[in-house]
Amino acid sequence: MIWLTWRQFRAQAITAAAVLVVFAVLLAVTGPHLASLYAASGIAGCHGSSCGQLASSFVGRLQAAGPYPALDVLSIAVIILTPAMIGVFWGAPLIARELETGTFRLAWTQSVSRARWLAVKLGLVGLAAMALTEGLSLMQAWWAAPLGRAVGYGAGGSLLAAGRFAPAVFASHGITPLGYAAFAFVLGAATGVLIRHAIPAMAVTLAIFAVVQIAVPLWIRPHLIPADHVVAPLSLVQTSLVGVTSPDNLSFPADGLLSEPGAWILSSGPVTSAGQPVITPPAACGVGRGVNLDLLAGCLARQGVRESISYQPVSRFWALQWVETAIYLILALALAWYCFWRVDRRLA
Amino acid sequence: MTVLETRGLGKRYRRLWALSDCTLSVPAGHVVGLVGPNGAGKTTLLSLAVGLLAPTTGTIEVLGGRPAERLPRVGYLAQDAPVYAGLSLADHLAFGARLNPGWDAALASDRIERLDLDPAQKAGTLSGGQRAQLALTLAVAKRPELLLLDEPVASLDPLARREFLQDLMEAVAEQELSVVLSSHLVADLERVCDYLILLVGSRVRLAGPVDELLATHHLLTGPRRDPDTLPKALEVITASHTNRQTTLLVRTSSPVLDPAWSVSEVGLEDLVLAYLSQVTGRGRRRLEVQK
């Protein structure tokens, strides 16, 4: 069975190996130079407030010239697209093609049981899918380590230096790529079992996986672990008050109000001392166009207006990674069970 | 020992019964012809016998056990002889060797050589006949005790048909295996099978050794007569009449002694056609025209 799985999977395995090699070469060639730029930036030996400035100027210089922004975006895109491609090109045809061409009648009437046939196929190709995606992710993590450290010193905000909770970064680092790869692959296989035709199964797999990958960061990931809440006085960080852009639209940059940087802000907004959300400035602070924003902010602070923030602290990065990966792996197991049930009992 | 035993076996697809109330007991050592018109349930019966389908009703035993458990001892050639288009012939032999503990590698490579096929050739480029031969090689080299062949010659031209059957009979003689092969044409099987199962409209109409079937069926010709007045021992399968003459195909275990009838033997093909025409009125008329 191992031989058969390898023989039928050979072409896809060679494609995957080619992707892995090109990816590795690209990052291996540019990675050391990026690391040397970081070393030359002096961030490593910085003290106090100079760190933030050094990190920002380091990222700024990378942003201004050189291949690094493009490489960063490209490599992250490859990691995010790989599970989808695995689902479409490895998972969906795995069983659907056998059903479509009738070769299942050959494969399932040898001396090997159907359950074993499926277990070896799902197991080996599934492991290859997880290894490929996580391999790409680890390489990117090594390459982007200087950027990650710069972000840690507060050089956030740009695409190149997106925080760890930015959807693309969260989805391409840590252990989540393992979960996505396993889920996408088994999703493809199960769709193939259900639809029994490879091309429609490929299209449906892509559609379902895309919807899941958009829905999870938007609606599910923020609530995997109950968020922390804090109500911070506006006076805590004076510079944050600059964020008041218009008297009709009160909003403050919330991350500046938290004690540790890098948190994932889920929602934030000004509230009164009684806890009621402030939609328009209190009458006492004067309403109307031409109000001096700095004066307005000071007035708000005196009125007891504070900022309510709901967030996931940066220390939860790994906890959220584990929970999300576990959910994807459980979904993959459930879909695998469905494949076994259909192949072993229902199909012919 | 029986190679195939079914009791009240039935298979329903949604609301349509593909096979119903099928009770059979096929002894070992025969080449069994499974005959019936298209859609009679032949493929369903064979699929049930290799566990590709599960019965809706009744039971099926192959070589004395559940079909899925007996797969190592059963060779199966599915309808249209599916093979992996992208794999070479050598790959297919490796496939057989890796998936079957009893694989006879020498037998398999001998057959490929004798068929004058290039092992490096991709199976997708084979002709219909060559593909059937490759699939038969996979089934035979498994060294099965029972070989189940679903319409193995349907896609072959007459010459390839003859060669395929000849080849099959050689394999049968060498390996002492039991064979069940299906076809919707009796003529294909007449030369090779010594046991017949006739499926019509999802039901078994006739089953038994060919010589026994031929010995108990007679074609009677005589003066015109109502078939209802015949003795009970004669089971009338078909009757046709002209103004003065009646022709009957009857089944009886005792000899027909009535001197009014001239008794003649019936061939296997005519026998099968008679049973087929018995089912539909239209078929009966067609048979009358032929006589």
HADDOCK unambig.tbl for C-alpha pairs under 7 A between the chains (distance, minus, plus):
assign (segid A and resid 1 and name CA) (segid B and resid 98 and name CA) 6.70 0.50 0.50
assign (segid A and resid 1 and name CA) (segid B and resid 99 and name CA) 6.44 0.50 0.50
assign (segid A and resid 4 and name CA) (segid B and resid 95 and name CA) 6.41 0.50 0.50
assign (segid A and resid 102 and name CA) (segid B and resid 82 and name CA) 5.87 0.50 0.50
assign (segid A and resid 103 and name CA) (segid B and resid 82 and name CA) 5.22 0.50 0.50
assign (segid A and resid 103 and name CA) (segid B and resid 83 and name CA) 5.92 0.50 0.50
assign (segid A and resid 103 and name CA) (segid B and resid 84 and name CA) 6.54 0.50 0.50
assign (segid A and resid 105 and name CA) (segid B and resid 78 and name CA) 6.40 0.50 0.50
assign (segid A and resid 106 and name CA) (segid B and resid 82 and name CA) 6.51 0.50 0.50
assign (segid A and resid 109 and name CA) (segid B and resid 50 and name CA) 6.64 0.50 0.50
assign (segid A and resid 109 and name CA) (segid B and resid 71 and name CA) 6.26 0.50 0.50
assign (segid A and resid 109 and name CA) (segid B and resid 76 and name CA) 6.73 0.50 0.50
assign (segid A and resid 110 and name CA) (segid B and resid 71 and name CA) 6.43 0.50 0.50
assign (segid A and resid 110 and name CA) (segid B and resid 72 and name CA) 6.56 0.50 0.50
assign (segid A and resid 110 and name CA) (segid B and resid 99 and name CA) 6.05 0.50 0.50
assign (segid A and resid 110 and name CA) (segid B and resid 100 and name CA) 6.28 0.50 0.50
assign (segid A and resid 111 and name CA) (segid B and resid 71 and name CA) 5.48 0.50 0.50
assign (segid A and resid 111 and name CA) (segid B and resid 72 and name CA) 4.26 0.50 0.50
assign (segid A and resid 111 and name CA) (segid B and resid 99 and name CA) 5.86 0.50 0.50
assign (segid A and resid 111 and name CA) (segid B and resid 100 and name CA) 5.02 0.50 0.50
assign (segid A and resid 112 and name CA) (segid B and resid 99 and name CA) 5.88 0.50 0.50
assign (segid A and resid 348 and name CA) (segid B and resid 52 and name CA) 5.19 0.50 0.50
assign (segid A and resid 348 and name CA) (segid B and resid 53 and name CA) 5.64 0.50 0.50
